């Protein structure tokens, strides 16, 4: 009982009602107001919960491995784009960067887009592919220095993007990267044992941790070539040889080294038949593996295009010789001249190539893995056979050696190694990405 009021007496309010009654009404009103406010907050929380539940439910309905693949793609895109913009912003304040005689590429990037998070993905050959995608087909063709699959794929997409062939090239590269990650998941999981999703996810992760894997995001042929190569091997492992031949046809049209991939693909076929290649096995091998002839046919198609437009079957080779001084040479001699020639940048590039070959040789020495060892040797040694002009592009060409990523993923099963290896590769790639963005260094072209 409150002090100042006799026992049994209830004070009266000014309207004749009791004070306690007024207090009860006030309390009831306050409680109701608080309840309404709490109800609004509860509704908001409930709405957010329902939104998150619906998003999570939709994500779970995405068939495996597409949910993981898309998450990795988006995550890597956001991280690399953010790092790229920060690096370029930091360089803006450095006097003399880029040098006066190297401003042309920056102007070409700005012409494609004023947004750096888009324009940073265009460099060097990107502008040549854009040029090829815009050349009219009703006039004599004079540019034979590059295979045509990539720029020709951009032609039908460009009208859908307001006529921007450069944007079409970037879209093709990124769509190819999504499918590349899908086939890396499938093939990597199969080659690493297929016991569960962990091996497949690790294979995808290490593919994106290769030293110059940021180039998969750029308007270049790397993602398209590796996507087609992974798809060809995935279907070869499943004995879908007609599909292998069709994919291999386009693989050969995407890059000159592509038609040589028929050799490791044929080894997959030979392994499937117990490595029996005697005369008695020939009918069965030919009956099953004849679609592999489509792989070199892809390059022959490009040669026929050269013949049709220029009268020269070897117009590509001649364009490479006159434009860049490229001539076939002994790849080991070319590597040796870089390692001991006194140019530290060339030596760094070739040492990375040597390291990748060493990883492949150790990790793919089992007979069952020989097709992937041969593939790695092909995509590393063929660029080196082009002579010293290839040095500046070597780190880009090495990106095709996807089996190296699978070997690293296999080694990363060991406790404690995965974290250290991931950190080391991420730091190396970050450094090379920053150097690539400072294109005037000419370290990666």
KOLDREN-537081 format. One line per field, with one value per residue (C-alpha): residue number from 0; residue in one letter; chain; y negated, x negated, z negated. Coordinates in Angstrom, 3 decimals. Layout:
KOLDREN-537081
timi <- NUM; ...
voro <- A; ...
filum <- A; ...
v <- Y; ...
u <- X; ...
w <- Z; ...
end
This chain:
KOLDREN-537081
timi <- 0; 1; 2; 3; 4; 5; 6; 7; 8; 9; 10; 11; 12; 13; 14; 15; 16; 17; 18; 19; 20; 21; 22; 23; 24; 25; 26; 27; 28; 29; 30; 31; 32; 33; 34; 35; 36; 37; 38; 39; 40; 41; 42; 43; 44; 45; 46; 47; 48; 49; 50; 51; 52; 53; 54; 55; 56; 57; 58; 59; 60; 61; 62; 63; 64; 65; 66; 67; 68; 69; 70; 71; 72; 73; 74; 75; 76; 77; 78; 79; 80; 81; 82; 83; 84; 85; 86; 87; 88; 89; 90; 91; 92; 93; 94; 95; 96; 97; 98; 99; 100; 101; 102; 103; 104; 105; 106; 107; 108; 109; 110; 111; 112; 113; 114; 115; 116; 117; 118; 119; 120; 121; 122; 123; 124; 125; 126; 127; 128; 129; 130; 131; 132; 133; 134; 135; 136; 137; 138; 139; 140; 141; 142; 143; 144; 145; 146; 147; 148; 149; 150; 151; 152; 153; 154; 155; 156; 157; 158; 159; 160; 161; 162; 163; 164; 165; 166; 167; 168; 169; 170; 171; 172; 173; 174; 175; 176; 177; 178; 179; 180; 181; 182; 183; 184; 185; 186; 187; 188; 189; 190; 191; 192; 193; 194; 195; 196; 197; 198; 199; 200; 201; 202; 203; 204; 205; 206; 207; 208; 209; 210; 211; 212; 213; 214; 215; 216; 217; 218; 219; 220; 221; 222; 223; 224; 225; 226; 227; 228; 229; 230; 231; 232; 233; 234; 235; 236; 237; 238; 239; 240; 241; 242; 243; 244; 245; 246; 247; 248; 249; 250; 251; 252; 253; 254; 255; 256; 257; 258; 259; 260; 261; 262; 263; 264; 265; 266; 267; 268; 269; 270; 271; 272; 273; 274; 275; 276; 277; 278; 279; 280; 281; 282; 283; 284; 285; 286; 287; 288; 289; 290; 291; 292; 293; 294; 295; 296; 297; 298; 299; 300; 301; 302; 303; 304; 305; 306; 307; 308; 309; 310; 311; 312; 313; 314; 315; 316; 317; 318; 319; 320; 321; 322; 323; 324; 325; 326; 327; 328; 329; 330; 331; 332; 333; 334; 335; 336; 337; 338; 339; 340; 341; 342; 343; 344; 345; 346; 347; 348; 349; 350; 351; 352; 353; 354; 355; 356; 357; 358; 359; 360; 361; 362; 363; 364; 365; 366; 367; 368; 369; 370; 371; 372; 373; 374; 375; 376; 377; 378; 379; 380; 381; 382; 383; 384; 385; 386; 387; 388; 389; 390; 391; 392; 393; 394; 395; 396; 397; 398; 399; 400; 401; 402; 403; 404; 405; 406; 407; 408; 409; 410; 411; 412; 413; 414; 415; 416; 417; 418; 419; 420; 421; 422; 423; 424; 425; 426; 427; 428; 429; 430; 431; 432; 433; 434; 435; 436; 437; 438; 439; 440; 441; 442; 443; 444
voro <- X; X; X; X; X; X; X; X; X; X; X; X; X; X; X; X; X; X; X; X; X; X; X; X; X; X; X; X; X; X; X; X; X; X; X; X; X; X; X; X; X; X; X; X; X; X; X; X; X; X; X; X; X; X; X; X; X; X; X; X; X; X; X; X; X; X; X; X; X; X; X; X; X; X; X; X; X; X; X; X; X; X; X; X; X; X; X; X; X; X; X; X; X; X; X; X; X; X; X; X; X; X; X; X; X; X; X; X; X; X; X; X; X; X; X; X; X; X; X; X; X; X; X; X; X; X; X; X; X; X; X; X; X; X; X; X; X; X; X; X; X; X; X; X; X; X; X; X; X; X; X; X; X; X; X; X; X; X; X; X; X; X; X; X; X; X; X; X; X; X; X; X; X; X; X; X; X; X; X; X; X; X; X; X; X; X; X; X; X; X; X; X; X; X; X; X; X; X; X; X; X; X; X; X; X; X; X; X; X; X; X; X; X; X; X; X; X; X; X; X; X; X; X; X; X; X; X; X; X; X; X; X; X; X; X; X; X; X; X; X; X; X; X; X; X; X; X; X; X; X; X; X; X; X; X; X; X; X; X; X; X; X; X; X; X; X; X; X; X; X; X; X; X; X; X; X; X; X; X; X; X; X; X; X; X; X; X; X; X; X; X; X; X; X; X; X; X; X; X; X; X; X; X; X; X; X; X; X; X; X; X; X; X; X; X; X; X; X; X; X; X; X; X; X; X; X; X; X; X; X; X; X; X; X; X; X; X; X; X; X; X; X; X; X; X; X; X; X; X; X; X; X; X; X; X; X; X; X; X; X; X; X; X; X; X; X; X; X; X; X; X; X; X; X; X; X; X; X; X; X; X; X; X; X; X; X; X; X; X; X; X; X; X; X; X; X; X; X; X; X; X; X; X; X; X; X; X; X; X; X; X; X; X; X; X; X; X; X; X; X; X; X; X; X; X; X; X; X; X; X; X; X; X; X; X; X; X; X; X; X; X; X; X; X; X
filum <- A; A; A; A; A; A; A; A; A; A; A; A; A; A; A; A; A; A; A; A; A; A; A; A; A; A; A; A; A; A; A; A; A; A; A; A; A; A; A; A; A; A; A; A; A; A; A; A; A; A; A; A; A; A; A; A; A; A; A; A; A; A; A; A; A; A; A; A; A; A; A; A; A; A; A; A; A; A; A; A; A; A; A; A; A; A; A; A; A; A; A; A; A; A; A; A; A; A; A; A; A; A; A; A; A; A; A; A; A; A; A; A; A; A; A; A; A; A; A; A; A; A; A; A; A; A; A; A; A; A; A; A; A; A; A; A; A; A; A; A; A; A; A; A; A; A; A; A; A; A; A; A; A; A; A; A; A; A; A; A; A; A; A; A; A; A; A; A; A; A; A; A; A; A; A; A; A; A; A; A; A; A; A; A; A; A; A; A; A; A; A; A; A; A; A; A; A; A; A; A; A; A; A; A; A; A; A; A; A; A; A; A; A; A; A; A; A; A; A; A; A; A; A; A; A; A; A; A; A; A; A; A; A; A; A; A; A; A; A; A; A; A; A; A; A; A; A; A; A; A; A; A; A; A; A; A; A; A; A; A; A; A; A; A; A; A; A; A; A; A; A; A; A; A; A; A; A; A; A; A; A; A; A; A; A; A; A; A; A; A; A; A; A; A; A; A; A; A; A; A; A; A; A; A; A; A; A; A; A; A; A; A; A; A; A; A; A; A; A; A; A; A; A; A; A; A; A; A; A; A; A; A; A; A; A; A; A; A; A; A; A; A; A; A; A; A; A; A; A; A; A; A; A; A; A; A; A; A; A; A; A; A; A; A; A; A; A; A; A; A; A; A; A; A; A; A; A; A; A; A; A; A; A; A; A; A; A; A; A; A; A; A; A; A; A; A; A; A; A; A; A; A; A; A; A; A; A; A; A; A; A; A; A; A; A; A; A; A; A; A; A; A; A; A; A; A; A; A; A; A; A; A; A; A; A; A; A; A; A; A; A; A; A; A; A
v <- 0.000; -3.370; -5.746; -8.674; -6.609; -5.026; -1.370; -0.568; -4.018; -4.474; -7.938; -9.580; -11.134; -14.455; -12.825; -10.683; -7.550; -5.961; -6.733; -3.046; -2.692; -5.509; -3.843; -0.565; -2.287; -4.039; -0.808; 0.943; -1.782; -1.692; 2.072; 1.961; -0.650; 1.372; 4.428; 2.682; 1.475; 4.899; 6.359; 4.159; 5.225; 8.817; 8.507; 6.994; 9.780; 12.307; 10.790; 10.952; 14.516; 15.530; 13.864; 15.688; 18.951; 18.579; 17.708; 20.662; 22.953; 21.731; 22.261; 25.810; 26.508; 25.598; 28.969; 29.943; 28.710; 25.559; 23.883; 24.285; 23.345; 20.143; 19.168; 19.623; 17.702; 14.743; 14.735; 14.776; 12.119; 9.775; 10.282; 9.831; 6.840; 5.132; 5.808; 4.608; 1.321; 0.699; 1.385; -0.930; -3.622; -3.372; -3.700; -6.850; -8.754; -7.518; -10.043; -8.709; -5.726; -4.744; -6.165; -8.659; -6.136; -3.521; -5.504; -4.013; -0.960; -3.086; -5.106; -1.889; -0.677; -3.971; -3.747; -0.380; -1.583; -4.462; -2.030; -0.552; 2.605; 3.421; 1.899; 3.473; 6.859; 5.710; 5.723; 6.543; 9.225; 8.251; 5.308; 7.456; 9.889; 6.943; 5.766; 9.229; 9.365; 6.099; 6.730; 6.905; 10.283; 8.896; 7.586; 9.417; 10.719; 9.650; 10.555; 14.183; 13.986; 15.386; 18.336; 17.090; 19.037; 16.513; 13.318; 15.031; 16.118; 12.443; 11.456; 12.795; 11.604; 8.035; 6.870; 8.034; 5.794; 2.654; 3.547; 3.688; 6.505; 5.949; 6.572; 9.669; 10.986; 10.409; 12.146; 15.173; 15.442; 15.334; 17.784; 20.090; 19.709; 20.852; 23.993; 24.430; 24.598; 27.091; 29.444; 28.977; 30.075; 33.146; 34.180; 33.262; 35.224; 38.257; 38.160; 37.515; 40.496; 39.302; 40.294; 37.077; 33.415; 32.320; 33.505; 31.917; 28.607; 28.657; 29.227; 26.157; 24.089; 24.949; 24.296; 20.747; 20.517; 21.137; 18.224; 16.317; 17.665; 14.089; 14.154; 16.523; 13.429; 11.295; 10.803; 13.378; 16.960; 18.646; 19.526; 20.693; 22.948; 24.508; 24.951; 26.889; 28.918; 29.912; 30.793; 32.933; 34.918; 35.247; 36.807; 38.898; 40.369; 41.298; 42.760; 40.169; 40.067; 38.324; 35.499; 35.460; 35.041; 32.170; 30.341; 31.038; 29.528; 26.189; 26.591; 26.703; 23.574; 21.647; 21.843; 23.305; 25.809; 27.187; 29.701; 31.403; 32.266; 35.171; 37.019; 37.142; 37.751; 40.761; 41.980; 41.923; 44.162; 46.443; 46.657; 47.598; 50.604; 51.693; 49.976; 52.588; 51.028; 54.081; 54.730; 56.813; 53.829; 51.388; 52.153; 51.646; 48.509; 46.991; 47.944; 46.192; 43.405; 42.163; 38.907; 37.879; 37.060; 34.046; 32.463; 31.799; 31.082; 27.962; 26.547; 27.618; 25.571; 22.483; 23.293; 23.615; 20.194; 18.796; 20.452; 19.089; 15.527; 15.256; 18.162; 19.387; 22.439; 21.288; 17.637; 18.033; 19.231; 16.491; 13.837; 15.101; 15.003; 11.522; 9.948; 11.320; 13.086; 16.480; 19.545; 23.140; 23.920; 26.484; 25.697; 26.909; 24.575; 21.678; 22.442; 22.683; 19.346; 17.679; 19.398; 18.496; 15.463; 12.759; 11.421; 11.908; 11.455; 14.143; 16.419; 15.981; 16.884; 20.030; 21.099; 21.066; 23.238; 25.619; 25.805; 26.684; 29.415; 30.792; 30.874; 32.677; 35.153; 36.108; 36.036; 37.682; 40.438; 43.222; 44.948; 44.072; 40.375; 40.400; 38.704; 35.684; 35.659; 35.640; 32.869; 30.761; 31.268; 30.256; 26.995; 26.035; 27.100; 25.967; 22.291; 22.533; 23.919; 20.558; 18.994; 16.007; 13.822; 16.077; 15.167; 12.217; 14.355; 17.565; 17.077; 16.691; 19.822; 21.876; 21.372; 24.126; 26.740; 27.577; 31.027; 29.188; 27.856; 31.394; 32.591; 29.768; 30.614; 34.223; 33.180; 30.773; 33.728; 33.944; 32.301; 28.828; 28.515; 27.186; 23.916; 23.130; 24.015; 21.948; 18.932; 19.154; 19.460; 16.658; 14.315; 15.226; 14.679; 11.388; 10.121; 11.213; 9.676; 6.331; 6.585; 7.467; 4.430; 2.308; 3.441; 1.160; 3.568; 6.047; 9.001; 10.702; 10.041
u <- 0.000; -1.413; -2.440; -0.052; 3.068; 4.881; 5.513; 8.613; 8.773; 8.298; 7.439; 9.726; 8.654; 9.943; 12.760; 13.897; 12.028; 9.403; 5.716; 4.973; 7.575; 5.904; 2.554; 3.940; 5.369; 2.075; 0.176; 2.576; 2.166; -1.622; -1.640; 0.591; -1.666; -4.746; -2.982; -2.160; -5.768; -7.062; -4.591; -5.931; -9.490; -8.364; -6.719; -9.929; -12.000; -9.490; -9.656; -13.439; -13.318; -10.845; -13.031; -16.144; -14.214; -12.948; -16.456; -17.979; -15.260; -15.831; -19.604; -19.016; -16.883; -19.782; -21.124; -24.600; -27.181; -25.680; -25.080; -28.730; -29.959; -27.922; -28.918; -32.607; -32.256; -30.496; -32.845; -36.000; -34.593; -33.814; -37.173; -39.279; -37.269; -37.602; -41.344; -41.727; -39.923; -41.952; -45.246; -44.372; -43.209; -46.502; -48.466; -46.548; -48.586; -51.961; -53.736; -54.540; -52.172; -51.518; -54.475; -53.650; -54.380; -52.093; -48.878; -47.257; -45.892; -44.380; -42.590; -41.313; -40.048; -38.262; -36.665; -35.139; -33.742; -34.235; -33.672; -36.962; -35.405; -34.547; -37.417; -40.164; -39.351; -40.520; -44.215; -46.539; -44.951; -41.468; -41.499; -42.700; -39.834; -37.447; -38.842; -38.320; -34.770; -33.950; -35.606; -33.021; -32.713; -31.814; -35.340; -38.642; -39.998; -43.540; -44.066; -45.116; -47.201; -44.508; -42.084; -38.558; -36.248; -36.348; -35.747; -33.184; -31.158; -30.894; -29.278; -25.747; -25.823; -26.892; -23.490; -21.883; -24.307; -23.758; -26.400; -29.235; -31.467; -33.880; -31.117; -30.117; -33.690; -33.720; -30.363; -31.603; -34.695; -32.670; -30.017; -32.831; -34.362; -31.128; -31.031; -34.760; -34.226; -31.403; -33.549; -36.482; -34.162; -33.040; -36.397; -38.386; -36.068; -36.356; -40.140; -40.679; -38.630; -35.048; -34.448; -32.552; -32.171; -35.272; -37.713; -35.687; -35.437; -39.148; -39.879; -37.819; -39.520; -43.026; -42.129; -41.251; -44.463; -46.808; -49.274; -47.487; -43.946; -42.633; -42.920; -39.934; -37.850; -39.341; -38.268; -40.782; -40.597; -41.869; -38.518; -37.032; -39.994; -40.193; -36.414; -36.463; -39.511; -37.918; -34.658; -36.476; -38.299; -35.184; -33.208; -36.224; -36.323; -32.657; -33.272; -31.042; -33.338; -31.067; -30.582; -34.343; -34.916; -32.450; -33.909; -37.431; -36.550; -35.802; -38.756; -41.070; -39.435; -39.953; -43.754; -46.461; -47.624; -44.080; -44.363; -47.288; -44.965; -43.848; -46.964; -46.118; -42.454; -43.532; -45.491; -42.276; -40.733; -43.760; -43.681; -40.004; -41.028; -43.761; -46.560; -46.191; -47.161; -48.021; -46.534; -43.739; -42.595; -42.530; -38.995; -37.534; -39.581; -38.578; -34.944; -34.788; -37.321; -36.761; -35.167; -38.625; -39.339; -37.089; -39.719; -42.356; -39.484; -38.783; -42.203; -41.909; -38.712; -40.650; -43.366; -40.673; -39.350; -42.875; -43.112; -39.725; -40.499; -44.186; -45.045; -47.511; -46.808; -49.503; -48.484; -48.286; -51.882; -53.122; -51.244; -52.863; -56.311; -56.033; -54.058; -55.838; -58.929; -57.637; -59.350; -59.320; -62.323; -63.509; -61.456; -64.213; -66.706; -64.258; -63.723; -67.457; -68.164; -65.683; -66.945; -70.567; -70.239; -70.484; -66.917; -65.295; -61.728; -62.171; -63.825; -60.884; -58.391; -60.267; -60.932; -57.173; -56.797; -59.478; -57.709; -54.396; -56.010; -57.726; -54.440; -52.777; -55.650; -55.547; -51.803; -50.781; -53.382; -50.835; -49.976; -46.296; -47.216; -49.468; -46.894; -46.905; -50.684; -50.940; -48.343; -50.342; -53.551; -51.779; -50.330; -53.653; -56.204; -54.325; -54.304; -58.011; -58.658; -57.516; -60.827; -61.786; -58.837; -56.587; -58.236; -55.954; -52.830; -54.126; -52.428; -49.120; -49.621; -50.543; -47.027; -45.848; -47.654; -44.616; -45.952; -48.484; -45.573; -44.247; -47.645; -47.796; -44.266; -45.344; -48.388; -46.269; -44.482; -47.433; -46.692; -48.133; -49.246; -46.007; -46.053; -49.698; -49.403; -46.247; -47.843; -51.034; -49.185; -46.776; -49.670; -51.477; -48.354; -47.640; -51.126; -50.875; -47.404; -48.739; -51.589; -49.187; -47.073; -50.214; -50.356; -53.242; -55.595; -54.975; -55.461; -52.205; -50.865
w <- 0.000; 0.929; -1.927; -2.702; -2.096; -5.061; -4.918; -2.959; -1.380; 2.315; 3.569; 6.138; 9.344; 10.541; 12.428; 9.609; 10.796; 8.653; 9.145; 9.362; 12.079; 14.003; 13.555; 14.777; 17.851; 18.455; 18.051; 20.361; 22.993; 22.673; 22.913; 25.947; 27.610; 26.802; 28.104; 31.353; 31.751; 30.870; 33.320; 36.096; 35.280; 35.134; 38.529; 39.945; 38.437; 39.675; 43.177; 43.199; 41.911; 44.596; 47.275; 46.038; 45.800; 49.365; 50.630; 48.790; 50.092; 53.656; 53.261; 52.058; 55.099; 57.434; 58.568; 57.459; 58.322; 59.823; 56.477; 55.525; 59.002; 59.146; 55.603; 56.415; 59.673; 58.064; 55.080; 57.193; 59.516; 56.627; 54.900; 58.029; 59.240; 55.860; 55.728; 59.319; 58.709; 55.536; 57.329; 60.219; 57.824; 55.951; 59.203; 60.118; 57.580; 58.829; 61.081; 64.527; 64.372; 67.058; 69.006; 71.743; 74.508; 72.890; 72.536; 75.635; 73.818; 71.058; 73.735; 75.353; 71.985; 71.344; 74.800; 73.872; 70.551; 68.158; 65.282; 64.198; 62.800; 66.425; 68.390; 66.268; 67.824; 71.257; 72.125; 74.991; 77.194; 76.001; 78.390; 81.282; 80.708; 80.565; 83.894; 85.432; 84.084; 85.886; 89.223; 92.042; 93.675; 97.101; 97.662; 98.146; 94.844; 94.029; 90.342; 89.951; 86.780; 84.454; 84.611; 85.077; 82.756; 79.915; 81.939; 84.156; 81.124; 80.183; 83.468; 82.840; 79.209; 79.906; 81.278; 78.030; 76.123; 78.150; 80.706; 78.152; 79.402; 76.505; 73.965; 75.916; 75.668; 71.911; 71.543; 73.513; 71.324; 68.130; 69.286; 70.384; 66.916; 65.269; 67.411; 66.928; 63.157; 63.681; 65.750; 63.351; 60.543; 62.467; 63.904; 60.804; 58.546; 60.812; 61.121; 57.413; 56.349; 56.405; 52.776; 52.047; 52.935; 51.014; 53.688; 56.483; 54.644; 53.899; 57.604; 58.507; 55.853; 56.981; 60.605; 59.564; 57.530; 60.460; 60.729; 63.502; 63.039; 62.868; 66.677; 66.765; 65.954; 68.741; 72.353; 73.578; 74.869; 71.687; 70.139; 73.445; 74.249; 70.775; 70.663; 73.948; 72.888; 69.568; 71.315; 73.889; 71.203; 69.051; 71.876; 72.920; 69.411; 69.893; 73.382; 75.093; 78.103; 80.598; 78.125; 77.525; 81.255; 81.584; 78.577; 79.807; 83.195; 81.531; 79.171; 82.183; 83.589; 80.350; 80.211; 82.446; 79.816; 79.619; 82.452; 80.652; 77.762; 79.949; 78.736; 74.993; 75.848; 77.918; 74.885; 72.846; 75.500; 75.460; 71.670; 71.845; 73.945; 71.580; 73.539; 76.278; 79.604; 81.677; 85.124; 83.605; 81.534; 84.432; 85.702; 82.241; 81.581; 84.927; 84.509; 81.161; 81.576; 85.135; 83.823; 82.652; 86.291; 85.796; 83.536; 86.225; 88.619; 86.546; 87.315; 90.951; 91.104; 90.068; 92.607; 95.282; 94.270; 94.714; 98.124; 99.175; 98.119; 99.011; 101.285; 98.626; 96.483; 94.044; 93.773; 89.971; 89.742; 92.042; 90.070; 86.866; 88.475; 89.952; 87.117; 84.051; 85.353; 84.238; 85.702; 84.533; 82.350; 79.824; 76.679; 74.367; 76.011; 75.731; 72.036; 71.419; 73.088; 70.726; 67.584; 68.211; 70.464; 67.836; 68.163; 64.747; 66.037; 68.702; 66.156; 63.746; 66.446; 67.473; 63.872; 63.293; 66.413; 65.101; 61.744; 63.402; 65.508; 62.395; 60.473; 63.380; 63.785; 60.100; 59.596; 62.890; 63.082; 62.646; 65.881; 65.523; 65.454; 68.507; 70.801; 68.487; 68.234; 72.039; 72.237; 69.763; 71.719; 74.928; 73.583; 71.936; 74.554; 77.674; 76.617; 75.767; 79.252; 80.642; 79.595; 77.406; 78.567; 76.474; 73.166; 72.467; 73.002; 71.435; 68.056; 69.876; 71.974; 68.898; 67.596; 69.953; 67.808; 65.663; 64.567; 62.386; 60.327; 59.864; 58.668; 56.138; 55.001; 54.465; 52.443; 50.387; 48.781; 46.377; 43.013; 42.689; 46.315; 47.758; 45.835; 46.523; 50.207; 50.616; 48.932; 50.999; 54.314; 53.405; 52.601; 55.827; 57.891; 56.157; 56.969; 60.613; 60.890; 59.716; 62.217; 65.034; 64.213; 64.531; 68.127; 69.046; 67.223; 70.082; 67.694; 68.749; 72.246
end
